[in-house]
Amino acid sequence: MSRVLRDAAPAAAIAIAAIVLIAIAPPREPPAPAAIATVPVDTHILDGLVVGDRIAGWSVAAIAATPDGGLDVTMQRDELRFVYAVVPLGTRPENPPFQSDAYAIYYGHATPAGREIPAGALRATSADLLRRLERVRRRG
């Protein structure tokens, strides 16, 4: 055996042993996903509305801040979901379907696609959001 092969033999043996151990080792569980960092959302304009609250039989499934200084409030009942956008009045060019003295309320993004948001649900839940906006305005 040449001197080069003889000197390389221990390293080669270690590499082969490592490959064999990796091949026969039981599979490891994947690491748990890191917890999603949640940014607190200031819901003071909606009188402290939080995820899990119920409005007229609909659950608040999510609340998220919007880039235009408002809030997206996701409502859910059974498998139907839709989103209210509550933004400062005048932020968007479209006429809002609902508004308070200072805020515009838009709705949409019904899922599953093609499902219609019941008119009664829109009346009842938007009225609650408007009452919340008004309570906060009166408190100043």
C-alpha positions in Angstrom: 0.0 0.0 0.0 1.3 3.4 -0.9 2.1 5.9 1.8 -0.6 8.3 0.6 -3.3 5.6 0.8 -2.0 4.4 4.2 -2.2 8.0 5.6 -5.7 8.6 4.2 -7.1 5.3 5.5 -8.1 6.5 9.0 -10.0 9.5 7.6 -11.7 7.4 5.0 -12.7 4.9 7.6 -14.2 7.6 9.8 -16.2 9.0 6.8 -17.5 5.6 5.8 -18.6 4.9 9.5 -20.4 8.3 9.6 -22.3 7.6 6.4 -23.3 4.2 7.7 -24.5 5.6 11.0 -26.5 8.3 9.3 -28.1 5.8 7.0 -29.2 3.5 9.8 -30.2 6.2 12.3 -33.9 6.5 13.0 -35.5 9.6 11.4 -35.6 12.7 13.7 -38.7 14.7 14.2 -38.6 18.0 12.3 -38.1 20.9 14.6 -41.3 22.6 15.7 -42.1 25.8 13.7 -41.1 28.9 15.5 -44.0 30.7 17.1 -45.4 33.4 14.8 -44.7 36.8 16.2 -47.9 38.6 16.7 -47.9 42.4 16.6 -50.4 43.8 19.0 -53.3 45.5 17.2 -54.7 48.7 18.7 -58.5 48.1 18.7 -59.3 51.2 20.8 -61.3 52.7 18.0 -63.6 49.6 18.1 -64.1 49.9 21.9 -61.7 47.0 22.6 -63.1 44.5 20.2 -61.0 41.3 20.3 -60.7 38.0 18.4 -63.3 35.6 19.8 -65.9 38.3 20.5 -69.4 37.6 19.0 -71.5 40.1 17.1 -75.0 39.1 16.1 -74.1 35.4 16.0 -70.9 36.0 14.1 -67.4 35.5 15.6 -64.6 37.9 15.2 -62.0 35.5 13.6 -59.1 38.0 13.1 -58.2 41.7 13.5 -55.3 43.2 11.6 -53.9 46.6 11.1 -54.1 48.0 7.6 -51.5 50.1 5.8 -53.9 53.1 5.6 -54.3 53.3 9.4 -57.4 51.2 9.8 -58.4 47.8 10.9 -59.5 44.7 9.0 -62.0 42.7 11.0 -62.7 39.2 9.8 -66.1 37.8 10.7 -67.0 34.1 10.6 -70.0 32.0 11.0 -69.8 28.3 10.1 -67.6 28.1 7.0 -68.5 31.6 5.7 -66.0 34.5 6.3 -65.9 38.1 5.3 -63.8 41.1 6.1 -64.8 44.6 7.3 -62.2 47.4 6.6 -62.6 50.2 9.1 -60.5 53.1 8.0 -60.4 56.9 8.7 -63.0 58.7 6.6 -61.6 60.0 3.4 -58.8 57.5 3.2 -60.2 55.7 0.2 -61.9 57.2 -2.8 -64.9 54.9 -2.9 -68.1 55.8 -1.1 -68.3 53.5 2.0 -71.4 51.4 2.5 -71.3 52.4 6.2 -69.7 55.4 8.0 -69.5 57.1 11.3 -68.4 60.8 11.8 -64.7 59.8 11.5 -64.6 56.3 10.0 -65.6 54.5 6.8 -66.6 50.8 6.9 -66.2 48.7 3.7 -66.9 45.0 3.5 -66.0 42.1 1.1 -63.6 39.2 0.6 -66.3 36.6 1.3 -64.9 33.1 1.4 -65.5 30.5 0.1 -65.6 32.5 -3.2 -69.0 32.9 -4.7 -70.8 32.9 -1.3 -73.0 35.9 -0.6 -72.8 37.7 2.7 -76.4 37.7 4.1 -77.9 41.2 4.2 -79.1 40.7 7.7 -75.6 39.9 8.9 -74.2 43.0 7.3 -76.9 45.2 8.9 -76.4 43.7 12.4 -72.6 43.5 12.5 -72.0 46.9 10.8 -74.5 48.5 13.2 -72.5 47.0 16.1 -69.2 48.3 14.7 -70.8 51.8 14.2 -72.0 51.8 17.9 -68.5 50.9 19.0 -67.0 53.8 17.0 -69.6 56.2 18.4 -68.9 55.1 22.0 -65.2 55.8 21.6 -65.9 59.1 19.9 -68.2 60.3 22.8 -65.6 59.3 25.4 -63.0 61.4 23.5 
